[in-house]
Amino acid sequence: MTTAEPGTRRGRRNDPERRDRIIDACLDVIAEHGVAGASHRRIAAAAGVPLGSMTYHFEGIDSLLHDAFTRFSTSVSEGFERRMTAATSLQEAREAVVAIILEDVFGSARDLVLTHELYTLAARDASYRDLTTAWMARSRAALERWFDPETARALDALIEGLTIHLALDDTSRDRGEVALAVARITAADA
């Protein structure tokens, strides 16, 4: 009988990052093929892992989707927090909101698709609605660093609304147009 090296199973190297790679690959597959096209086989191939790894690390596809969308929504919320924390004045906070809209939310087609795939799931499944509710709460808390709760809610609605418009409209958003909308919504905070 051969003894395995410490930190390995039966002489094979452990892959401690495999679960994270699967989650990242899941998000990539969703961005390219939608939730409907996110199969265990397709995700395993994208992650470069054996198909059996899928059931080892996740109870099922729903568990994987939930973990993937949790990672995605948390990263978006953290971006809101970074932007709003970096602001040192009301004007910088307004500029941060414009940057969130134009650079973060609209920064990539991938994130835009992931956002809408999550919204579709949340419209039908309460467990995903819990994710979007937590996401909105974190985003609003970041906005409330500079704006009252009602204004933060209106800004959040603007951000979400423009996300829908960008996803469905070929017309790009002008920075001045977005800055004007943010200024109008936040005028009471001046």
C-alpha positions as CSV (number, residue, x, y, z in Angstrom):
1,M,0.0,0.0,0.0
2,T,1.4,3.4,-0.9
3,T,1.0,6.2,1.5
4,A,-0.3,9.5,0.2
5,E,1.7,12.7,0.6
6,P,0.3,15.0,3.4
7,G,-2.3,17.3,2.0
8,T,-3.3,14.9,-0.8
9,R,-5.9,12.1,-1.2
10,R,-4.5,8.9,-2.6
11,G,-1.5,10.8,-4.1
12,R,-3.7,13.3,-6.0
13,R,-3.3,17.0,-5.3
14,N,-6.2,18.7,-3.6
15,D,-7.8,21.5,-5.5
16,P,-8.9,23.9,-2.8
17,E,-10.0,26.5,-5.4
18,R,-12.2,24.1,-7.4
19,R,-15.5,25.2,-5.7
20,D,-14.7,28.9,-6.5
21,R,-13.8,28.1,-10.1
22,I,-17.1,26.3,-10.5
23,I,-19.0,29.3,-9.1
24,D,-17.1,31.7,-11.4
25,A,-17.6,29.4,-14.4
26,C,-21.3,29.2,-13.5
27,L,-21.6,33.0,-13.8
28,D,-19.7,32.9,-17.1
29,V,-22.1,30.2,-18.5
30,I,-25.1,32.1,-17.3
31,A,-23.8,35.3,-19.0
32,E,-23.3,33.4,-22.3
33,H,-26.2,30.9,-22.3
34,G,-28.7,32.2,-19.6
35,V,-29.9,30.3,-16.6
36,A,-31.8,27.9,-18.8
37,G,-28.5,26.9,-20.5
38,A,-26.6,26.5,-17.3
39,S,-26.2,22.7,-17.0
40,H,-23.9,20.8,-14.8
41,R,-22.1,19.5,-17.9
42,R,-21.6,22.9,-19.4
43,I,-20.4,24.5,-16.2
44,A,-18.0,21.7,-15.4
45,A,-16.5,22.0,-18.9
46,A,-16.2,25.8,-18.4
47,A,-14.5,25.3,-15.0
48,G,-12.2,22.6,-16.3
49,V,-13.3,20.1,-13.6
50,P,-14.7,16.6,-13.8
51,L,-18.5,16.4,-13.9
52,G,-18.5,14.6,-10.5
53,S,-17.1,17.7,-8.9
54,M,-20.5,19.4,-9.4
55,T,-22.4,17.1,-7.1
56,Y,-19.5,16.9,-4.6
57,H,-19.5,20.7,-4.1
58,F,-23.2,21.5,-4.6
59,E,-26.4,19.7,-3.7
60,G,-27.8,20.5,-7.2
61,I,-28.0,23.1,-9.9
62,D,-30.2,25.4,-7.7
63,S,-27.6,25.4,-4.9
64,L,-24.9,26.3,-7.4
65,L,-27.0,29.0,-9.0
66,H,-27.9,30.5,-5.6
67,D,-24.2,30.5,-4.5
68,A,-23.2,32.1,-7.9
69,F,-25.8,34.8,-7.7
70,T,-24.9,35.4,-4.0
71,R,-21.3,36.0,-5.1
72,F,-22.4,38.3,-8.0
73,S,-24.8,40.4,-6.0
74,T,-22.4,40.8,-3.1
75,S,-19.6,41.9,-5.4
76,V,-21.9,44.6,-7.0
77,S,-22.9,45.8,-3.5
78,E,-19.3,46.0,-2.5
79,G,-18.7,48.2,-5.5
80,F,-21.4,50.5,-4.4
81,E,-19.9,50.6,-1.0
82,R,-16.4,51.4,-2.3
83,R,-17.7,54.2,-4.5
84,M,-19.8,55.8,-1.8
85,T,-17.1,55.4,0.9
86,A,-14.5,57.1,-1.3
87,A,-16.7,60.3,-1.7
88,T,-15.7,63.1,0.5
89,S,-18.4,65.6,-0.4
90,L,-22.0,65.7,-1.7
91,Q,-20.8,66.5,-5.2
92,E,-18.3,63.6,-5.1
93,A,-21.2,61.4,-3.9
94,R,-23.3,62.4,-6.9
95,E,-20.3,61.7,-9.2
96,A,-19.9,58.3,-7.5
97,V,-23.6,57.5,-8.3
98,V,-23.0,58.5,-11.9
99,A,-19.9,56.3,-12.0
100,I,-21.9,53.4,-10.5
101,I,-24.4,53.7,-13.3
102,L,-22.1,54.2,-16.2
103,E,-19.0,52.3,-15.2
104,D,-20.1,49.7,-12.7
105,V,-23.6,48.7,-13.6
106,F,-23.1,49.3,-17.3
107,G,-19.5,48.4,-17.3
108,S,-19.9,45.1,-19.0
109,A,-22.6,43.2,-21.0
110,R,-21.8,40.2,-18.8
111,D,-22.9,42.0,-15.6
112,L,-25.9,43.4,-17.3
113,V,-27.1,39.9,-18.4
114,L,-26.3,38.4,-15.0
115,T,-28.4,41.2,-13.3
116,H,-31.4,40.5,-15.5
117,E,-31.1,36.7,-15.1
118,L,-31.1,37.2,-11.4
119,Y,-34.1,39.5,-11.6
120,T,-36.0,36.9,-13.6
121,L,-35.3,34.2,-11.1
122,A,-36.2,36.5,-8.2
123,A,-39.6,37.3,-9.8
124,R,-40.5,33.6,-9.6
125,D,-38.6,32.2,-6.6
126,A,-38.6,33.7,-3.1
127,S,-35.1,32.4,-2.3
128,Y,-33.7,34.5,-5.1
129,R,-35.9,37.4,-4.1
130,D,-34.1,37.2,-0.7
131,L,-30.9,37.7,-2.6
132,T,-32.2,40.7,-4.5
133,T,-33.8,42.2,-1.4
134,A,-30.4,41.9,0.5
135,W,-28.6,43.3,-2.5
136,M,-30.9,46.4,-2.6
137,A,-30.6,46.9,1.1
138,R,-26.8,46.8,0.9
139,S,-26.8,49.2,-2.0
140,R,-29.2,51.6,-0.4
141,A,-27.2,51.5,2.8
142,A,-24.2,52.6,0.7
143,L,-26.2,55.4,-0.9
144,E,-27.4,56.5,2.6
145,R,-23.9,57.4,3.5
146,W,-24.7,60.6,1.6
147,F,-28.4,60.7,0.9
148,D,-31.5,60.4,3.1
149,P,-33.4,57.1,2.8
150,E,-36.1,58.4,0.4
151,T,-33.4,59.9,-1.9
152,A,-31.4,56.7,-1.7
153,R,-34.4,54.7,-2.7
154,A,-35.1,57.0,-5.7
155,L,-31.4,56.8,-6.7
156,D,-31.6,53.0,-6.5
157,A,-34.7,53.0,-8.7
158,L,-32.9,55.2,-11.2
159,I,-29.9,52.9,-11.3
160,E,-32.2,49.8,-11.8
161,G,-34.4,51.6,-14.4
162,L,-31.4,52.7,-16.4
163,T,-30.1,49.1,-16.2
164,I,-33.3,47.9,-17.9
165,H,-33.2,50.7,-20.5
166,L,-29.6,49.9,-21.4
167,A,-30.3,46.2,-21.7
168,L,-33.2,46.9,-24.1
169,D,-32.1,50.0,-25.9
170,D,-29.2,50.4,-28.3
171,T,-28.9,54.1,-27.4
172,S,-26.0,54.7,-25.0
173,R,-26.4,56.9,-22.0
174,D,-24.7,60.3,-22.0
175,R,-22.8,61.1,-18.9
176,G,-24.4,64.6,-18.8
177,E,-27.9,63.1,-19.0
178,V,-27.2,60.7,-16.1
179,A,-25.5,63.4,-14.0
180,L,-28.5,65.7,-14.6
181,A,-30.9,62.9,-13.4
182,V,-28.8,62.3,-10.3
183,A,-28.6,66.0,-9.6
184,R,-32.4,66.4,-9.9
185,I,-33.1,63.4,-7.6
186,T,-30.6,64.6,-5.0
187,A,-31.5,68.3,-5.1
188,A,-33.1,68.2,-1.7
189,D,-29.9,67.0,-0.2
190,A,-28.0,70.1,-1.3
